[in-house]
């Protein structure tokens, strides 16, 4: 899945950089690992572009996951 570049317009270019916010991503991963993920990642109809959930995706990758539940809109 690719990141939605429109989010950079809201959050700035650093939002799209992987190294930013690693502490948050790590803490999010610990929460997902302990409690599970309660919401699937929203994507475009093709299932290839994230609409939201970029941090959750990063957390899953941090935890070694290669798959995630998605909802196509």
Number of C-alpha atoms within 10 A of each C-alpha: 10 11 18 16 15 11 16 14 9 9 10 12 12 11 18 15 10 11 10 11 12 14 10 13 23 17 12 20 24 16 13 16 13 9 9 10 16 8 11 15 19 19 21 15 11 8 16 15 16 22 20 16 16 20 18 19 22 19 23 22 15 16 16 10 11 9 9 12 10 16 14 15 10
